[in-house]
Structures are given as C-alpha cells and as structure tokens.
Amino acid sequence: IEVADRGQGIAAQDLPRIFDPFFTTKATGEGTGLGLSISLGIVEAHGGAIDVVSEPGAGTTFTVTLPAEATP
C-alpha cells in the first residue's frame, strides 16, 4: 500500500524520529504525535514494515508492506 502527497515534505533531521512516540513538529496542543508510532506497531505486529521517502518541498511517500500469508 502506498500513500503519497505533494506537501511540504519532512525535514531530513526529522525523518529518523517520525515513528517515535509523541514526536511531532506541530505546535504544542496540536496533535499527540502518536499516529505514526501506533501505525508502525500495528503493521509490525502483522509482520510488515513501513518505509518513508520524503523530499522537502516536493512531498512524502509512505509504503506499507504486509506479508501475503500469516506468519506462524
């Protein structure tokens, strides 16, 4: 599954932290910083992965990969 936008992108210094719980670039009181952390946890619990490619000023693409069969 691939989700892409043409927004402002994610700054290179923020990319390593975007899946950390409570990490956000929003102003205090706007958002919890949990969305990507929870999403990654769910995907990994099902044997998958989330990859991200971002170019500041050009947008971001998230790719969710899940196994075709359940892992034992």
SULMOPE-V994447 format. One record per backbone hydrogen bond with DSSP energy under -0.5 kcal/mol. NH is the residue of the N-H (numbers start at 1). CO is the residue of the C=O. Records with the same first field share a line. If there is no record, write none. Layout:
NH=CO + CO
This chain:
3=62
5=60
14=11
15=11
16=12
17=14
18=14 + 15
20=17
22=33
23=20 + 33
30=27
31=29
38=34
39=35
40=36
41=37
42=38
43=39
44=40
45=41
46=42 + 43
47=44
48=43
49=65
51=63
53=61
55=59
57=8
58=55
59=55
60=5
61=53
62=3
63=51
64=1 + 62
65=49 + 63
67=46
